[in-house]
Amino acid sequence: MSIILSKRMLVNGKIIDLLENSDLGKLIQNFKINPSTIAIMLNGEIIDKTNLKIKLKENDEIELIKFVGGG
């Protein structure tokens, strides 16, 4: 029997469960988002997109903010 550990966190206002070893890059891949089209906030701080290997922790609050063009 194997046990899959997960962490619960808040992403764009919704509670989700991610695998224990998840990082920001994996989260963005799960949402099928191009990182160049978003801004990322982790626990109220803007994250540099060159650092997507940040490990996520239980109860992290993440905002993925998508850029929208218009006029």
N, C-alpha and C positions, 0 to 999 in steps of 0.2 A: 504494500500500500504506500503510495506517495502522497505527500501533503504539499499543496501549492500555497505558498504564503502570499498574501496580498496586503496592500496598503490602501486606506481610504483617504481621498483628498477631494478638494473642491476645485473644479475646472469650469471656468466661465459660469459660476453660480450653481453648477450641478455636482452632486456627489458622485464620484466614480471610484472604482476599485482598480488598482494597477498591480502588476506583479511586483514582488519585493525588490527586485534589482532594477527597477525602472529609472530612467533618467529623462531629462527634458527632451532630448533627441528622439527617444523611443516614443514618448507621449505625442510629439508632433507627427511622427510617422503613423501612429495609431489613428490620428484624426485625418490623415492624408492631406496635410497642409504643407505648402511650399514655405519653408522658413523665411525666404526673402520677402514674403508678402505679409508678414505679421510683426507685431511687437509682442514681447513676452514680459509679463510681470510675475514674479515669484514672491509671495508674501509681501506685496506692496513695493517691491523694488524692481526696476527695469533691469533685464538681463541682457548682457552682450551675447549676440547670437553666435559668436565664435566659441562660446563656452556651453554648448548643449549637453555636455557630459555630466552636468550637475545632477547628483543623485537626489531623487525625490524622497521625502520623508512623510510619514503618517501625518495627516491633517494639514499638509501644505495647501496654500491657496494660490491657484494659478489662473492668470488671465491671458488668453491668446487673442490679441486684438488684430483683426484683419483690416488691411488698408482697402479703402473703397474710393475709386476715382469718380469724378463727376464734375459737373460744372453748372 
